[in-house]
Amino acid sequence: MTERHWLFGDQLGPHFLTPGPSGPAGDAPVVMIEARSVFRRRRFHRAKAHLVLSAMRHRAAELGDRVRYVRADTYREGLREAAGDGGVTVHHPTSRAALRLVRSLDRVRVLPARGFLLPHEEFRAWADGRDGRRLRQEDFYRWVRREQDLLMDGDTPAGGRWNHDHANREPPPRGARTLDAPRPYRPREDGIDEEVRADLDRWEREDGIRFVGRDGPRLFPASRREALAALRRFTEHRLAGFGPHEDAMLAADPVMSHSLLSTSLNLGLLDPAEVVAAAEDAWRAGRAPVHSVEGFVRQVAGWREYVWQLYWYFGEDYRHRNALRHRAPLPGWFLELDADAVTARCLSTVLAQVRDTGWTHHIPRLMVLGSHALQRGWDPRAVTDWFHRCFVDGYDWVMLPNVIGMSQYADGGRMTTKPYTSGGAYLHRMSDLCRGCAHRPGDRTGERACPFTTGYWSFVHRHRAVLAGNRRTSRAVQGLDRLGDVEEVLRTERERGDAPP
């Protein structure tokens, strides 16, 4: 009897059904399970719940009679209904919790992971061969480029450099409200989306399932066809302008030239190999400069792949890391995405973007939301859970290394060489978010003191022993010692307490 093949909700592309030694049988019937318990365990963003369910139901519609689509309370109940006592295959899930589940089921056979560039064992061999050296992303990225022959001219990186960050860190154009980039691909909702929205309304009304954020028109692809259209739109019209301003922020233009492909990659609608190949093809065809293409390839083949591999390599204990001993709970206004309660324009603007769309690009995540959490000493596990729930592209494997390691420095430097936080001067230089704000980025004290500036110096003061011993942050400690108003700065920060900045 042919084994059924189980597709999780983030395994929706054709590469999860490709037959072979590490795949399901070519004619394997398919099982998909929509488990309401997932939405009871966490209070997800409503737009995220909509996108995941819409994508699953679109995939089921594509598969037609081949799939048994079950709506159940739990995965165990759904699998029992869909497959009975028959054998089931499933590709390695993307979370430890899901892997524990499938391994606990005797009749389920776990196949190798798909949707990433490298098998786990290849990364482990590379990491174990580092002889105690830190697993820096730059070293990993160059290794992947060589191994995958990606953006290479023989043994030489395309354009003669591995890293084009020097061309990709420009502030926004002076005085511009928008980057004036070609518009991104946006899908059209259909009957499946209407059904999903009605079901979510009913779950809230009758089942007590609660969400956060708003569920406006769906902004991200929910099918393979839509995802391919989004990829084409980006590589043909937007990739060329991506690089220079990828770290910049504009209040009226949250998308700028970013690809918006993270949801399609993380739902499994796109394979990262085809995404980076499309970007390289654009460069070789002369449609995009090498610095923009390299910056984008770095995001996919460098950072995304790196985070996926570290999630499994570091082990389950990694989520409990708290090197800075931050314990403060997340305040209610942050949990509720109450942007209107916040005075600081940068934080209010970004929080509103999350509330309304479930998405911002990587710099608002790191240097506004994450930086504020780090400065306030919020519990890194709670911050990780918040990012997981509130972002449409957020999954456990995505957010655990990104938040524990990159954003909150809770691992003490296993991933990064320093904590990523700053005062208002950085935000003022890299955005227009300080324009019209009630606070002044250069003010450390007084009624108009910038919460990021006072927060930064308060953070340096609390952790001066750690920061003084790090060559990349020792100058910040020296700067603190030169401040003539340090006690007033600390008093200003204390008086704010947990009030919205």
Disulfide bonds with the S-S distance in Angstrom:
none
